[in-house]
Amino acid sequence: MEWYQYVAAFFAGLFLTNAVPHFVNGISGNKFPTPFSKPPGKGLSSSTVNMVWALFNLLVGYLLYRAAKVTGNNLLSLSLFFIGIILMGILSSKGFQQKDKE
């Protein structure tokens, strides 16, 4: 594999994980922070904006996943994919803790 495929595997994990909270809040009709809220990432965006942001993240994550050619046969690409998931999960849990205190 090429070096950029490993980078793509990592970012695929980031984007696919970021889609989850936005998708869940979007289909639930809840407001949730997005980069488009005021202030960005802190204010609350509508459920529709969250759905669009989730679908964008899903699309980018899927394209990166395909470009990375992540398989169980390549432990490094699979590990980087899951490291991306873990990192985004931890960063999101820390970043969104304050959303109800705004």
N, C-alpha and C positions, 0 to 999 in steps of 0.2 A: 504494500500500500504506500501511497505517497503521503508526505507529511501533512498536506492540507486536508486529507481525508480524516486524519486524527483530530485536527482542529474542528472540522465539521461535525464529528461525532460528539465532541464536548459541547459545542453550541447547539446541536440538536437537542441534547438533554436539557439545556437551559431554556430554549424556546418552548419545548413541549411541556415542561413543568410550569412555566409561566402561564401557559394557556389554561391550566386547570382552575385556579381561583377565579379568573375572569369569566370563564365559561359557566362555572357553577353559580356565581353571583348573577351573571347575565340571564341564564334561564330561570333563575329564582325570582327575577324582578327586583333584585337588590342593587342599591348604589354601592360602588366600590371604587377605590382609587385606580386611576390609569395615568399614563403620561400626559393625557389631554385634559386632566382636571386642573383646577386652580386652587392652590399651587400644584404644579405637576407632581404626581405620585403621592400627594398628601390629601388634596380635596377629593370629593366623591364625584364620580361620573355616573351617568345613567346606565341602566341595565343594557340598553341598546348599544351604547358605546363600548361597554364591556364585552358584549357578544362579538362585535366587529373586531375588537382588539384580540379576543381569544381566537377567533377564526384566522386572523393574520398570523398570530403566533403558531397556531397549528399548521398552517400552510408552510411557513418558513421552517419550522421544526421538521416537518415531513420531508421537505426538499433537502435539507441538510442531512437528515438521516439517510435518505436515498443516496446522496452524493458521498457520504461517509462509508457506505457499504458495510454497516455494522453487522457482524455475524458472531455467532458463538465460537467460530473457529479462530477468530482474531481477538484474543483476550485483551490486548491493549485498546483496541477501538471500543470494545464492549465496556471496559473499565472507564475509559474517558467519558463515554456516554452516561454511565451511572454516576460518575463524579460530577458531571454537569447537573444531573437531576438532584443530587444531594446538595450541591452548592446553592442552586436556585431555591430549593426547598428551605434551607436554613436562612438564606438572605431574605426570602419572602416572609418567613415566620417572624423574623426580627423587624423587618420594615413595616409590616402591616399591623403590628401590635398596637400602634398608636392611632389607627384609623378611626376608632370610636371616641377618641379623646379630643378630636378637632372640633 
